[in-house]
Amino acid sequence: MNKVFVLDTNKQALDMCHPGVARRLLKAGKAAVYKLYPFTIILKQEVTDPKPQPYQIKLDPGSKITGVAIVTQTTGEVVFAAEIEHRGGAIKASLDSRRGVRRSRRARNTRYRKPRFNNRTRVSGWLAPSLQSRVANVEAWVRRLIKLCPITGISLELVKFDTQLMQNAEINGVEYQQGTLGGYELREYLLEKFQRKCAYCGKSGLPLQIEHIVPRSRGGSNSVTNLALACEKCNQKKGTKTATEFGYPKVQVQAKLPLKDAAAVNTTRWALYNRLKATGLPVETGSGGLTKFNRTLQGLAKAHWIDAACVGSSTPSKLDISKVNPLQIKATGHGSRQMCSMDKFGFPRTKAKAGKKFFGFQTGDIAKAIVTKGKKFGTYTGKVAIRVTGSFDIFTSSGRVAGINHKYFKLLHSCDGYSYFYLIYNKTAIPPTPKAVGFLAEEL
């Protein structure tokens, strides 16, 4: 379980504490719950001259999921971990849908907004909305955690893949290319491109070898566009055949395709770096190859938050991940700005929205409903869907419960554009079981 963030009465960040200590403070009335996600308590007294341990926040940015870890530099203990799931794909789909509606209006010669492309200039460092959201998600969470924990530095995986070096080994630094980290960069690139599976039989979870699509004996190069991953059985069976002769022409095509996710990470890395520098904390950078080298050296399993804990040269020689359960954070947005829903022709099909907040709640809030009478007698915890009438729905782990009066609800966590849950991880192995656990507040 993650350790608990602690603030004093002046909201000064203190050393994190064990959940058992937080439970005793809450029961004794010496502290109160300040925030549910991530779980934070606030003391009812001021702490003078605190001497917290040095904490390092480590980030492993990804196109779909970003790993976050807070490590105590003196002991190597991972005291907090999280995985942020981005919504870049949803943003692009929404923009594509809007573009389709506008085009259909133009084709019908009905009222529409004329296309604009020559009358706007993009500022320096402009990013597409789907990429901008990734940067904003990571920056927002780093700033949140800085307020809750005495962070002394940031470690960022800045260079995911050195694709230019992979294409041309002689461009510069031959010793680096032939060294340990150069090999890790190449392997990590191929693992992501072929989704950690054999390119031929499609099996996963077994040792994979790097093989040449066009064999060296037949003029094939060491370029990354001529490399694939294969299990030992397929690699030996293929022999000196090309992928096409072996019956897998798609492998040759796939190897030449650009890695879309890697391109997204490479595009946003400097924007994220500059925003983290603006926090005023020292920012350490490291490559993806160094991250994998650190993780493999310590014999740790593959996971986004574990990769984050291994970012940078400041990684302790021994990481302790046994006492942490990563918080799963999914970016959901703050709702739609559309005043009403549209039909397939782009015309309104519903009335304009009456408002966003009623009876002190808005859709997406996490709340607890204690129903004391009636057919829905019981206690329910989950996300709320509001109605103007005051009859709310609540989404719990067991399903949707409809028609509960707003008077029975108590707000636990305001909607902030994210949804939260925990996964049960094995102490020594990944992946986790797909069972979500209850709220941390209930455990305390």
C-alpha positions as CSV (number, residue, x, y, z in Angstrom):
1,M,0.0,0.0,0.0
2,N,1.2,3.5,-0.8
3,K,2.3,5.6,2.2
4,V,0.1,8.5,3.1
5,F,0.9,12.2,2.3
6,V,0.9,14.4,5.4
7,L,0.4,18.2,5.7
8,D,0.5,20.3,8.8
9,T,-2.2,22.9,9.6
10,N,-0.4,25.5,7.4
11,K,-0.4,23.0,4.5
12,Q,3.3,22.5,4.7
13,A,4.4,19.2,3.2
14,L,5.9,16.7,5.8
15,D,7.4,13.3,5.7
16,M,5.0,10.6,4.4
17,C,3.7,8.1,7.0
18,H,2.6,4.5,7.1
19,P,-1.2,4.0,6.7
20,G,-1.4,2.6,10.3
21,V,0.0,5.8,11.7
22,A,-2.5,7.8,9.7
23,R,-5.3,5.6,11.0
24,R,-4.3,6.3,14.6
25,L,-4.1,10.0,14.0
26,L,-7.5,10.1,12.4
27,K,-9.1,8.1,15.2
28,A,-7.5,10.2,17.9
29,G,-8.8,13.4,16.2
30,K,-5.3,14.8,15.6
31,A,-5.8,14.8,11.9
32,A,-8.5,15.0,9.2
33,V,-8.8,13.7,5.7
34,Y,-7.5,16.4,3.3
35,K,-7.7,14.6,0.0
36,L,-8.9,11.2,-1.1
37,Y,-6.8,10.8,-4.3
38,P,-3.9,10.6,-3.6
39,F,-4.8,10.0,0.0
40,T,-3.6,12.9,2.2
41,I,-4.2,13.8,5.8
42,I,-3.8,17.3,7.4
43,L,-2.7,17.6,11.0
44,K,-4.5,20.0,13.4
45,Q,-1.3,21.5,14.6
46,E,1.7,23.3,13.2
47,V,5.1,21.6,12.8
48,T,8.1,23.8,13.3
49,D,11.4,23.1,11.7
50,P,10.5,19.9,9.9
51,K,13.4,17.8,8.6
52,P,11.9,15.6,5.8
53,Q,13.8,13.0,3.9
54,P,14.9,13.7,0.3
55,Y,12.2,12.5,-2.1
56,Q,12.7,12.2,-5.8
57,I,9.7,12.2,-8.2
58,K,10.5,10.0,-11.2
59,L,8.6,10.0,-14.5
60,D,8.4,7.5,-17.4
61,P,6.4,9.4,-20.1
62,G,4.5,7.3,-22.6
63,S,2.0,8.0,-25.4
64,K,-0.8,6.1,-23.7
65,I,0.4,5.6,-20.1
66,T,2.9,7.6,-18.0
67,G,4.5,6.0,-15.0
68,V,5.0,8.0,-11.8
69,A,7.0,7.0,-8.7
70,I,8.2,8.9,-5.6
71,V,11.5,7.3,-4.2
72,T,13.2,8.0,-0.9
73,Q,16.8,8.6,-2.0
74,T,18.3,7.6,1.3
75,T,16.6,4.1,1.6
76,G,15.6,3.4,-2.0
77,E,11.9,2.8,-0.9
78,V,9.2,3.6,-3.4
79,V,6.7,5.3,-1.2
80,F,4.1,6.3,-3.9
81,A,3.5,5.1,-7.5
82,A,0.9,5.8,-10.1
83,E,0.1,5.2,-13.7
84,I,-1.6,8.0,-15.7
85,E,-3.7,6.9,-18.6
86,H,-3.9,9.7,-21.2
87,R,-6.9,10.6,-23.4
88,G,-5.0,11.7,-26.5
89,G,-6.8,9.1,-28.7
90,A,-10.2,10.3,-27.4
91,I,-9.3,13.9,-28.2
92,K,-8.3,13.0,-31.7
93,A,-11.5,11.0,-32.3
94,S,-13.5,14.0,-31.1
95,L,-11.8,16.4,-33.4
96,D,-12.2,14.0,-36.3
97,S,-15.9,13.7,-35.5
98,R,-16.3,17.5,-35.5
99,R,-14.4,17.8,-38.7
100,G,-16.7,15.2,-40.4
101,V,-19.8,17.2,-39.3
102,R,-18.5,20.4,-40.7
103,R,-17.6,18.8,-44.0
104,S,-21.0,17.3,-44.4
105,R,-22.5,20.8,-43.9
106,R,-20.3,22.2,-46.6
107,A,-21.3,19.4,-49.0
108,R,-25.0,20.1,-48.4
109,N,-24.5,23.9,-48.9
110,T,-26.2,24.6,-45.6
111,R,-25.1,27.0,-42.9
112,Y,-21.5,26.3,-41.9
113,R,-18.2,27.9,-40.8
114,K,-15.9,28.3,-43.7
115,P,-12.6,26.3,-43.4
116,R,-9.7,28.3,-42.1
117,F,-6.1,27.5,-42.8
118,N,-4.4,30.6,-44.2
119,N,-5.5,33.1,-41.6
120,R,-3.9,31.6,-38.5
121,T,-0.3,31.4,-37.3
122,R,0.9,28.8,-34.8
123,V,3.0,30.0,-31.9
124,S,6.5,28.6,-31.4
125,G,6.4,25.2,-29.7
126,W,2.8,24.5,-30.8
127,L,1.6,20.9,-30.1
128,A,-1.5,19.2,-31.4
129,P,-4.3,19.0,-28.8
130,S,-3.9,15.2,-28.4
131,L,-0.2,15.7,-27.6
132,Q,-0.8,18.8,-25.5
133,S,-3.1,16.9,-23.2
134,R,-0.3,14.4,-22.4
135,V,2.0,17.1,-21.4
136,A,-0.7,18.9,-19.3
137,N,-1.6,15.7,-17.5
138,V,1.9,15.0,-16.4
139,E,2.6,18.6,-15.4
140,A,-0.6,18.8,-13.4
141,W,0.2,15.7,-11.4
142,V,3.8,16.8,-10.7
143,R,2.6,20.1,-9.4
144,R,0.0,18.3,-7.2
145,L,2.5,16.0,-5.7
146,I,5.0,18.8,-5.1
147,K,2.3,20.5,-2.9
148,L,1.8,17.2,-0.9
149,C,5.3,15.9,-0.5
150,P,8.7,17.6,0.1
151,I,10.1,16.8,-3.4
152,T,13.8,17.7,-3.8
153,G,14.2,16.8,-7.5
154,I,12.7,15.4,-10.7
155,S,13.9,12.5,-12.8
156,L,12.6,12.5,-16.4
157,E,13.1,9.9,-19.1
158,L,13.8,12.5,-21.8
159,V,15.2,10.4,-24.7
160,K,13.0,7.4,-25.4
161,F,14.6,6.3,-28.6
162,D,17.7,7.6,-30.5
163,T,16.2,6.6,-33.9
164,Q,18.8,8.4,-35.9
165,L,21.6,6.5,-34.2
166,M,19.8,3.3,-34.8
167,Q,19.5,4.0,-38.5
168,N,23.2,5.0,-38.9
169,A,25.6,3.5,-36.4
170,E,28.5,5.6,-37.7
171,I,26.8,9.0,-37.2
172,N,28.6,9.6,-33.9
173,G,29.8,7.8,-30.8
174,V,30.5,4.3,-32.1
175,E,31.5,3.3,-28.6
176,Y,28.1,4.3,-27.3
177,Q,26.3,2.4,-30.0
178,Q,28.3,-0.8,-29.4
179,G,28.1,-0.4,-25.6
180,T,25.5,-1.8,-23.1
181,L,23.1,1.2,-23.4
182,G,23.1,1.2,-27.2
183,G,21.9,-2.4,-27.2
184,Y,19.2,-1.7,-24.7
185,E,17.9,1.2,-26.8
186,L,17.6,-1.0,-29.8
187,R,15.9,-3.9,-28.0
188,E,13.4,-1.6,-26.3
189,Y,12.5,0.0,-29.6
190,L,11.9,-3.4,-31.2
191,L,9.9,-4.7,-28.2
192,E,7.5,-1.8,-28.5
193,K,7.2,-2.0,-32.3
194,F,6.4,-5.7,-32.2
195,Q,4.4,-5.5,-28.9
196,R,6.7,-7.9,-27.1
197,K,5.7,-10.8,-29.3
198,C,7.4,-13.0,-31.8
199,A,6.9,-11.4,-35.2
200,Y,6.2,-14.8,-36.8
201,C,4.2,-17.0,-34.5
202,G,2.8,-14.2,-32.3
203,K,3.7,-15.9,-29.0
204,S,4.6,-13.7,-26.0
205,G,6.0,-14.4,-22.6
206,L,9.1,-16.2,-23.9
207,P,12.7,-15.2,-24.7
208,L,12.9,-13.2,-27.9
209,Q,15.9,-12.9,-30.2
210,I,16.8,-10.0,-32.6
211,E,16.9,-11.4,-36.2
212,H,17.5,-10.0,-39.6
213,I,14.4,-9.9,-41.9
214,V,16.8,-10.0,-44.9
215,P,19.7,-12.1,-43.7
216,R,23.2,-10.6,-43.6
217,S,24.5,-13.4,-45.9
218,R,22.1,-12.1,-48.6
219,G,23.0,-8.4,-48.3
220,G,20.8,-7.4,-45.4
221,S,21.9,-4.5,-43.2
222,N,21.9,-3.8,-39.4
223,S,19.4,-1.0,-39.9
224,V,16.5,-1.1,-37.5
225,T,14.2,-1.3,-40.5
226,N,15.7,-4.7,-41.2
227,L,15.4,-6.1,-37.7
228,A,12.5,-8.0,-36.0
229,L,11.9,-10.1,-32.9
230,A,11.6,-13.9,-33.1
231,C,11.5,-16.8,-30.7
232,E,14.3,-19.3,-30.9
233,K,12.2,-21.8,-32.7
234,C,11.1,-19.4,-35.5
235,N,14.5,-17.9,-35.8
236,Q,16.1,-21.3,-36.4
237,K,13.3,-22.4,-38.8
238,K,13.6,-19.2,-40.8
239,G,17.3,-19.8,-41.4
240,T,18.7,-17.8,-44.4
241,K,15.2,-17.0,-45.8
242,T,13.8,-13.6,-46.1
243,A,10.6,-12.8,-44.2
244,T,8.6,-12.9,-47.5
245,E,10.1,-16.3,-48.4
246,F,9.4,-17.6,-45.0
247,G,5.7,-16.8,-45.6
248,Y,5.4,-13.5,-43.6
249,P,5.6,-10.6,-46.0
250,K,3.7,-8.4,-43.5
251,V,6.7,-8.5,-41.1
252,Q,8.8,-6.8,-43.7
253,V,6.2,-4.1,-44.2
254,Q,5.7,-3.6,-40.4
255,A,9.4,-3.2,-39.8
256,K,9.5,-0.2,-42.2
257,L,6.5,1.5,-40.6
258,P,7.3,4.4,-38.2
259,L,6.6,3.8,-34.5
260,K,3.7,6.1,-33.9
261,D,3.8,6.0,-30.1
262,A,7.6,6.6,-30.1
263,A,7.0,9.6,-32.3
264,A,4.4,11.1,-29.9
265,V,6.9,10.7,-27.0
266,N,9.7,12.2,-29.0
267,T,7.5,15.2,-30.0
268,T,6.4,16.1,-26.5
269,R,9.6,15.4,-24.6
270,W,11.1,18.9,-24.7
271,A,7.8,20.6,-24.0
272,L,7.4,18.5,-20.9
273,Y,11.0,19.1,-19.9
274,N,10.6,22.9,-20.1
275,R,7.4,22.8,-18.1
276,L,9.1,20.7,-15.4
277,K,12.0,23.1,-15.3
278,A,9.5,25.9,-14.6
279,T,8.6,24.3,-11.2
280,G,12.0,25.4,-9.9
281,L,13.2,21.9,-9.0
282,P,16.4,20.4,-10.5
283,V,15.5,18.1,-13.4
284,E,17.6,15.0,-14.1
285,T,17.2,13.3,-17.4
286,G,17.9,9.8,-18.6
287,S,17.3,7.6,-21.7
288,G,15.0,4.7,-22.2
289,G,18.0,2.4,-22.5
290,L,19.3,3.5,-19.1
291,T,15.9,2.9,-17.5
292,K,15.8,-0.7,-18.8
293,F,19.4,-1.2,-17.8
294,N,18.6,-0.2,-14.2
295,R,15.5,-2.3,-14.1
296,T,17.2,-5.4,-15.5
297,L,20.2,-4.9,-13.2
298,Q,17.9,-5.1,-10.1
299,G,15.8,-8.0,-11.5
300,L,12.5,-6.1,-11.5
301,A,9.4,-6.9,-13.6
302,K,8.2,-4.7,-16.4
303,A,5.6,-2.1,-15.5
304,H,5.2,1.6,-16.2
305,W,5.6,2.7,-12.5
306,I,8.6,0.4,-12.0
307,D,10.2,1.9,-15.1
308,A,9.6,5.3,-13.6
309,A,11.3,4.3,-10.4
310,C,14.4,3.3,-12.5
311,V,14.7,6.5,-14.5
312,G,18.0,8.4,-14.3
313,S,21.5,7.8,-12.9
314,S,20.3,8.7,-9.4
315,T,18.4,5.5,-9.1
316,P,19.4,3.8,-5.8
317,S,21.4,0.6,-6.1
318,K,18.5,-1.3,-4.4
319,L,14.9,-0.3,-4.9
320,D,12.2,-1.5,-2.4
321,I,8.8,-1.8,-4.3
322,S,7.3,-4.4,-1.9
323,K,5.1,-2.0,0.0
324,V,3.5,0.0,-2.8
325,N,0.3,-0.5,-4.8
326,P,0.2,1.9,-7.7
327,L,-2.8,4.3,-8.1
328,Q,-4.4,4.0,-11.5
329,I,-5.3,7.4,-12.8
330,K,-7.4,7.8,-16.0
331,A,-7.8,11.1,-17.7
332,T,-11.5,11.6,-18.5
333,G,-11.8,15.3,-19.1
334,H,-14.2,17.8,-17.6
335,G,-17.2,16.9,-19.8
336,S,-18.3,18.4,-23.1
337,R,-18.7,22.0,-23.9
338,Q,-21.5,21.3,-26.4
339,M,-24.7,22.9,-25.3
340,C,-26.7,20.0,-26.7
341,S,-26.3,16.7,-28.5
342,M,-26.3,16.6,-32.3
343,D,-27.7,14.1,-34.8
344,K,-25.8,12.5,-37.7
345,F,-26.5,15.6,-39.8
346,G,-25.1,18.0,-37.3
347,F,-28.4,19.5,-36.1
348,P,-29.5,19.7,-32.4
349,R,-31.5,16.7,-31.1
350,T,-31.8,17.7,-27.4
351,K,-32.5,20.8,-25.4
352,A,-29.7,23.0,-24.2
353,K,-28.1,22.0,-20.9
354,A,-29.7,23.5,-17.8
355,G,-26.5,23.6,-15.8
356,K,-23.5,21.6,-14.6
357,K,-24.0,21.5,-10.8
358,F,-27.1,20.9,-8.7
359,F,-27.6,20.4,-5.0
360,G,-23.8,20.8,-4.5
361,F,-22.9,17.9,-6.8
362,Q,-21.9,17.5,-10.4
363,T,-21.6,14.4,-12.7
364,G,-18.3,12.6,-12.0
365,D,-18.1,13.4,-8.3
366,I,-17.1,10.5,-6.0
367,A,-19.6,10.3,-3.2
368,K,-21.1,7.9,-0.6
369,A,-24.8,7.4,-0.3
370,I,-26.2,6.0,3.0
371,V,-29.8,5.1,2.3
372,T,-31.7,4.5,5.6
373,K,-35.0,3.4,4.2
374,G,-36.9,2.2,1.2
375,K,-36.1,-0.4,-1.5
376,K,-32.5,0.9,-2.0
377,F,-31.6,0.6,1.7
378,G,-27.8,0.3,2.1
379,T,-24.5,2.1,1.6
380,Y,-23.1,2.9,-1.9
381,T,-19.8,4.4,-2.9
382,G,-18.9,5.5,-6.4
383,K,-19.3,8.1,-9.1
384,V,-22.5,10.2,-9.3
385,A,-24.6,11.0,-12.3
386,I,-26.8,14.0,-11.4
387,R,-30.3,15.1,-12.5
388,V,-32.0,18.4,-12.1
389,T,-34.8,16.7,-10.2
390,G,-32.4,15.7,-7.4
391,S,-32.7,11.9,-8.1
392,F,-29.2,10.8,-8.7
393,D,-27.6,7.6,-10.0
394,I,-24.4,6.2,-8.5
395,F,-21.9,3.8,-10.3
396,T,-20.5,1.3,-7.8
397,S,-18.1,-1.6,-8.3
398,S,-21.1,-3.9,-8.5
399,G,-23.1,-1.8,-11.0
400,R,-25.3,1.2,-11.4
401,V,-27.9,2.1,-8.8
402,A,-30.5,4.5,-10.0
403,G,-33.0,6.9,-8.4
404,I,-31.4,7.8,-5.0
405,N,-32.4,11.2,-3.5
406,H,-29.6,13.7,-3.2
407,K,-30.2,14.1,0.5
408,Y,-28.5,10.7,1.1
409,F,-25.3,11.7,-0.6
410,K,-22.0,12.8,1.0
411,L,-19.2,14.2,-1.2
412,L,-15.9,12.4,-0.9
413,H,-13.9,13.7,-3.9
414,S,-14.9,16.4,-6.4
415,C,-14.7,15.7,-10.1
416,D,-11.3,16.8,-11.3
417,G,-11.1,15.3,-14.8
418,Y,-9.7,12.0,-13.6
419,S,-11.0,8.6,-12.4
420,Y,-9.2,6.5,-9.9
421,F,-8.8,2.9,-8.9
422,Y,-6.3,0.4,-7.5
423,L,-5.2,-2.9,-8.9
424,I,-4.0,-5.8,-6.8
425,Y,-0.4,-6.5,-7.7
426,N,1.6,-9.5,-6.6
427,K,4.5,-8.4,-4.4
428,T,7.1,-9.9,-6.7
429,A,5.5,-10.3,-10.1
430,I,3.6,-8.3,-12.7
431,P,1.0,-8.1,-14.2
432,P,-1.8,-7.4,-11.7
433,T,-5.1,-9.2,-11.3
434,P,-7.9,-7.2,-12.9
435,K,-9.8,-6.8,-9.6
436,A,-10.2,-3.2,-8.4
437,V,-10.1,-2.7,-4.7
438,G,-12.1,-0.3,-2.6
439,F,-11.4,3.3,-1.6
440,L,-8.3,3.9,0.5
441,A,-10.4,6.0,2.9
442,E,-12.4,2.9,3.8
443,E,-9.3,0.9,4.5
444,L,-8.1,3.6,6.9
